[in-house]
Amino acid sequence: MNDHIFVEMLIQYITDATPLEESLVRVIISHSSFIEMLKEDEEFVGHYPLEYWAQQVLDETVQRMRSALDALQKNN
């Protein structure tokens, strides 16, 4: 499957499954390790369903947010 199509399908899946706006989902995906993985090994990515990648992207985002909050709390 074309990388661009897969990314668009992932964006649509996350947008439909969450209260997040599409523009934010695009930013989240663009800053996730998913994009690099897709560039490195499209075949590997294609072996997993959209639901799997959505969960991976969202879990990674939550972890980054927790780390950022921890850093903020340490500075206050």
N, C-alpha and C positions, 0 to 999 in steps of 0.2 A: 504494500500500500504506500502511496505517496506520503512523505513526511508531513507536508503541509495539510493534507486531508486528515491525517491522524491527529495532528495538533488541533485542528478546527473541531474535530469530533470530540476530543478531550475537553476543549473549552466549553462546548455545548453541553456535554454531559455534566460537568461540574456546575455550570450555570443553572441547569435544570434541577440538579440534585441539592443545591444549597441556596441560601438567600444572597449569595454574593453576586454583585453586578459583573457583567461580562468584561468590562474594562479592567476590573480588579483581577479577575481570573486570568486574563491575558498577562498582566504584570506578574502574578504569582507563578504562572507556568514559565514565563521567560526568565525568571530568577531561580528556577528549580534545577536540580541536577537531571531532571527528565530530559531536557533539551540536549544536554551534552551526551547523555546516554543514547538518545535517538540518533544523534550525529555519528556516534561511535559504532553503534550496533543496531541498525534498524530491524534486522531479523529477530534479534533477542526481544526487542520492545514489542514487535508484532506477535510474539507468542503469548503475550498476556493481554487480558481484556481491558477495556477502558476503565472498568470499575477498579481494577488493581492499580492502574496508574493514577487514577483520581485519588485513591486513598494514599498512595505514596507521596504524591505532590502535596496533598493537604497535611499529611503527617509531618512532612519536612517543613512546611510553612509554620505549623504550630510549634515545632521544635525551635525554629529560628526565632519566633516571637518570644518564646519562653526564655531563650538565651538573652535576647535583647532586654527583656524585662528584668532578668537577674542582674544584668550589667547596670541597668539604671538604678536598681535598688542598692547596689554596692556603692554607687557614686553619690547616693543621698544620705 
